Amino acid sequence: MEISRSSDNENVNKDGGPPLVFLRERDLFGERKPQKVEWLRHEELYNAIAQRIDPSHITGLQRVRTMWRIYVDNLSDKVVLMSDGVQLRGRIIGVLNTNPDRLDGENTTRVCVKNIPLSVDDGLITRTLTLKGLDAISNRRDKLRINGKLTNCCTGDRICIVKTSSLKEPLPKTMQFGQFIGLVLHNGQLTVSPIKPKCSKCLEEGHVFNACPNDWVCKKCNTKDHRQSECDNYTDTLCDTNTTHPNTGDEHEEPVKPVETPINKRASNTRSRSASATRSTVSCSQPTIIRFTENINSSNTSTPNKGREKNVTASSPPTPVNELQKKTQSSDRKTKHAKKK
């Protein structure tokens, strides 16, 4: 009789045993070693699991070193425990699908989750990845290193080890973890592909105009051997849009008058008043200038021509100031002449 061996890393045992999930005490106590009074008992874990699923579906609880093996009788209860976790001592402890201490040669992928506060329980990260279809093997907090030595200070990054076979497609770089948005990084993740250059000559991608070995392709009709400026369809379109045909009966649309607002009306009135004032000033000054030029021309024509030209500078008529100066000078001469006598 052949006895089939079961594996801790399978969803259902080969011999038809119940589904198996795992819970680590390290997720409850951290890296410190708990005291004896703090040890996790079967009764406490049983009561905590009974809050998630029907207690009659729990078929086994076994502790091996610091790892708890939880046996349930159907896959739906296993999914509930993995998605919701187990509430122990005021904290939500994540339930793992596989034994992180026994990989059985399974290829794994390291997933780093950033931008999640340290106050958030690590089980939230595991549950979110599990709902994405990943088999999370382990989950830990990254620690700070100083001069190559590991400290007890956490950086806030969560390091999750998942099965590569369960990672069907790369994860998005941003994911929702409860009410927080985290940055997810792992090997083989898709990156933004660079924009491929497009040739403006042949309209193909992958090269530019200077390195194009192909012939011209028209951008209007997508045919070869000519450019867009040489295309008949392109010239016809320009003719239709830029010329008017009298036989068609089409009329040009009148430009739409802008809506007059109080501000625009005041501005237009001001411009009209200034324009009318300018026109009135020009109209008033124009006859004066004309009369002045006519008087000059008439005075020039009335002067008799004696047959010879004289370079005589015509003096302007005396002003009252000049006459007053002449009178003053004559009176001064008379006064001096009287004194001499």
C-alpha positions in Angstrom: 0.0 0.0 0.0 1.5 3.3 -1.1 1.2 6.3 1.2 1.0 9.7 -0.4 2.9 12.4 1.2 1.4 15.8 1.8 3.1 19.2 1.3 2.7 22.2 3.5 2.8 24.5 0.5 -0.2 23.1 -1.3 -3.8 24.4 -1.0 -5.2 20.8 -0.6 -3.2 17.9 0.5 -2.6 15.1 -2.0 -4.4 12.6 0.2 -7.5 14.6 0.3 -6.8 16.3 3.6 -8.3 19.6 4.7 -7.0 23.0 3.4 -4.1 24.4 5.4 -3.1 28.0 6.3 -0.4 29.4 8.5 0.0 32.0 11.2 3.3 33.3 12.6 3.7 34.4 16.2 6.3 36.9 15.0 3.5 38.9 13.4 2.0 39.2 16.9 5.1 39.8 19.1 7.6 41.2 16.6 11.2 40.3 16.8 11.2 40.1 20.6 10.9 36.8 22.5 7.6 36.7 24.4 7.5 35.8 28.1 5.8 32.6 29.2 2.7 34.4 30.3 2.4 36.0 26.8 2.4 32.7 24.9 -0.4 32.2 22.5 -2.7 29.3 23.6 -4.9 27.0 21.5 -8.1 28.3 23.2 -7.3 32.0 22.4 -6.5 31.2 18.8 -9.6 29.0 18.4 -11.9 31.7 19.8 -10.3 34.3 17.5 -10.7 32.1 14.4 -14.3 31.4 15.4 -15.1 35.1 15.0 -14.3 34.8 11.3 -15.7 31.4 10.3 -18.0 28.7 11.8 -16.1 27.1 14.7 -17.4 23.7 13.5 -15.3 24.1 10.3 -12.0 24.3 12.3 -10.5 20.8 12.1 -7.1 21.4 13.6 -4.8 23.8 15.3 -1.1 22.8 15.6 1.9 24.8 16.8 5.4 23.9 15.6 8.0 26.2 17.1 6.6 29.7 16.4 4.4 28.7 13.4 0.7 27.8 13.8 -1.0 25.5 11.3 -4.7 26.0 10.9 -6.8 23.3 9.3 -10.3 24.0 7.9 -12.7 21.8 6.1 -13.4 23.8 2.9 -11.7 26.3 0.6 -14.2 29.1 1.2 -13.2 29.3 4.9 -9.5 29.4 3.9 -10.2 32.4 1.6 -12.0 34.2 4.4 -9.2 33.7 6.8 -6.6 34.9 4.3 -8.6 37.9 3.2 -9.8 39.0 6.7 -7.0 37.7 8.9 -7.4 36.9 12.6 -8.0 39.5 15.4 -5.7 38.8 18.3 -5.1 41.1 21.3 -6.4 44.2 19.5 -4.5 43.5 16.2 -5.3 41.9 12.9 -2.8 39.1 12.2 -2.5 38.0 8.6 -2.9 34.4 7.6 -0.5 33.0 5.1 -1.3 30.5 2.3 2.1 28.7 2.5 4.7 28.0 5.1 7.4 30.7 4.7 10.0 28.5 6.3 9.6 25.8 3.7 9.7 26.9 0.1 10.3 23.5 -1.6 12.4 25.1 -4.3 9.6 27.6 -5.2 10.7 30.6 -7.2 9.8 33.8 -5.2 9.5 37.5 -6.0 10.3 40.3 -3.6 7.6 42.9 -3.5 8.3 46.2 -1.8 5.4 48.4 -0.6 6.1 52.0 0.2 4.2 55.1 1.5 2.1 53.1 4.0 2.3 54.5 7.6 4.0 52.4 10.2 0.9 52.4 12.3 -0.9 50.4 9.7 -0.9 46.7 10.4 1.2 44.5 8.1 -1.8 42.1 7.7 -3.4 44.8 5.5 -0.6 44.5 3.0 -0.8 40.7 2.9 -4.6 40.7 2.5 -4.5 43.2 -0.3 -1.9 41.1 -2.2 -3.8 37.9 -1.5 -7.0 39.5 -3.0 -4.9 40.2 -6.1 -4.3 36.5 -6.5 -0.8 36.4 -5.0 0.5 33.7 -2.7 2.2 35.7 0.0 4.9 33.6 1.8 6.2 36.2 4.2 5.9 39.8 5.2 8.4 41.9 7.1 9.3 45.5 7.8 12.5 46.9 6.3 15.1 48.0 8.9 17.5 50.9 8.6 21.2 50.1 8.2 24.0 52.4 9.6 27.6 51.7 8.6 26.5 48.3 7.3 24.9 47.3 10.6 21.2 46.6 10.9 19.3 48.7 13.5 16.0 48.3 15.1 14.6 51.4 13.3 12.0 50.7 10.6 12.0 52.7 7.4 8.3 52.1 6.7 8.8 49.8 3.7 7.1 46.5 3.8 8.9 43.6 2.1 6.6 40.8 0.9 7.8 37.5 -0.5 5.3 36.0 -3.0 5.3 33.0 -5.3 6.5 33.9 -8.7 4.0 31.4 -10.2 1.1 33.4 -8.7 2.3 36.6 -10.2 0.5 36.2 -13.5 1.1 39.8 -14.6 3.1 42.7 -13.2 1.5 44.7 -10.4 0.6 48.4 -11.0 3.0 50.8 -9.4 0.2 52.4 -7.2 -2.3 50.3 -5.3 -5.0 50.9 -2.8 -4.3 49.5 0.7 -7.3 50.3 2.8 -7.6 54.0 2.9 -4.0 54.5 1.8 -2.3 54.5 -1.6 1.0 52.7 -1.7 3.9 52.5 -4.1 4.5 48.9 -5.2 7.9 47.9 -6.7 9.1 44.5 -7.8 11.4 42.9 -10.3 10.0 42.7 -13.9 7.5 45.4 -13.4 6.4 47.3 -16.5 7.9 50.6 -17.1 6.6 53.4 -19.3 7.7 52.7 -22.8 9.4 55.7 -24.6 7.6 57.5 -27.3 8.5 56.2 -30.7 9.6 58.8 -33.2 7.4 59.3 -36.3 8.8 60.3 -39.6 7.3 63.4 -41.2 8.2 62.2 -44.7 6.9 58.6 -44.9 4.6 58.8 -41.8 6.1 55.6 -40.4 7.3 55.1 -36.8 10.8 54.2 -35.7 12.9 56.8 -37.5 13.0 60.5 -38.2 13.1 62.6 -41.4 16.9 62.8 -41.7 17.2 59.0 -41.6 14.2 58.2 -43.8 15.0 55.8 -46.7 11.4 55.8 -48.0 9.6 58.0 -50.5 7.3 60.9 -49.7 3.8 60.1 -48.5 1.0 62.7 -48.8 -0.6 63.6 -45.4 -3.9 64.4 -47.1 -4.6 61.3 -49.3 -2.0 58.9 -47.7 -0.6 58.0 -51.2 3.1 58.0 -52.2 5.1 59.8 -54.8 4.0 63.4 -53.8 3.8 65.7 -50.9 0.8 67.4 -49.3 1.5 70.7 -51.1 1.5 68.9 -54.4 -1.8 67.0 -53.7 -4.8 67.8 -55.9 -7.2 67.1 -53.1 -5.3 69.6 -50.9 -5.3 72.4 -53.5 -9.0 71.8 -54.2 -9.8 72.1 -50.5 -7.9 75.4 -50.3 -9.8 76.7 -53.4 -13.1 75.8 -51.9 -12.4 77.6 -48.6 -10.6 80.7 -49.9 -12.6 81.6 -53.1 -16.2 82.6 -53.7 -18.3 81.3 -56.5 -21.0 83.7 -57.8 -23.1 80.9 -59.3 -23.6 79.0 -56.1 -25.6 81.9 -54.5 -23.7 81.7 -51.2 -23.4 84.9 -49.4 -20.8 85.9 -47.0 -22.0 86.0 -43.5 -22.0 89.4 -41.9 -19.6 89.7 -39.0 -21.2 89.4 -35.6 -21.4 92.6 -33.8 -20.0 92.5 -30.3 -22.4 92.9 -27.5 -22.3 96.4 -26.0 -21.6 96.5 -22.3 -21.7 99.7 -20.2 -17.9 99.8 -20.2 -17.7 99.3 -24.0 -20.4 102.0 -24.6 -18.6 104.5 -22.4 -15.3 103.8 -24.3 -17.0 104.2 -27.7 -18.6 107.5 -26.6 -15.3 108.8 -25.4 -13.6 107.9 -28.7 -16.5 109.5 -30.8 -16.2 112.7 -28.8 -12.5 112.9 -29.2 -12.8 112.2 -32.9 -15.4 114.9 -33.3 -13.3 117.4 -31.4 -10.4 116.7 -33.6 -12.5 117.1 -36.7 -13.9 120.5 -35.4 -10.4 121.8 -34.6 -9.1 120.9 -38.1 -12.2 122.4 -39.7 -11.8 125.7 -37.7 -8.1 126.1 -38.3 -8.2 125.2 -42.0 -10.0 128.4 -43.2 -7.6 130.6 -41.2 -4.6 129.0 -42.8 -6.1 129.3 -46.3 -6.9 133.0 -45.8 -3.3 133.6 -44.5 -1.7 132.0 -47.5 -4.1 133.9 -49.9 -3.1 137.2 -48.3 0.6 136.4 -48.7 0.1 135.4 -52.3 -2.0 138.5 -53.0 0.6 140.8 -51.4 3.3 139.2 -53.5 1.4 139.6 -56.8 0.5 143.3 -56.1 4.2 144.3 -55.7 5.4 146.1 -58.9 8.2 144.5 -60.7 10.9 147.0 -61.6 12.8 144.6 -63.8 15.5 143.9 -61.3 15.8 141.9 -58.2 17.0 143.4 -55.0 18.3 141.5 -52.1 16.4 143.6 -49.6 15.1 142.1 -46.5 11.6 143.3 -45.7 11.3 144.5 -42.2 8.2 143.8 -40.2 6.0 146.7 -39.0 7.1 148.3 -35.7 5.7 146.9 -32.5 4.5 149.0 -29.6 7.6 148.0 -27.7 9.9 149.3 -30.3 8.1 152.6 -30.5 8.3 153.0 -26.8 12.0 152.4 -26.9 12.5 155.0 -29.6 10.5 157.6 -27.6 12.6 156.8 -24.5 15.9 157.1 -26.4 14.8 160.5 -27.9 13.8 161.9 -24.5 17.1 160.8 -23.0 19.0 162.6 -25.8 17.0 165.8 -25.2 17.7 165.6 -21.5 21.5 165.2 -22.1 21.5 168.1 -24.6 19.7 170.3 -22.1 22.2 169.6 -19.4 25.2 170.4 -21.6 23.7 173.8 -22.4 
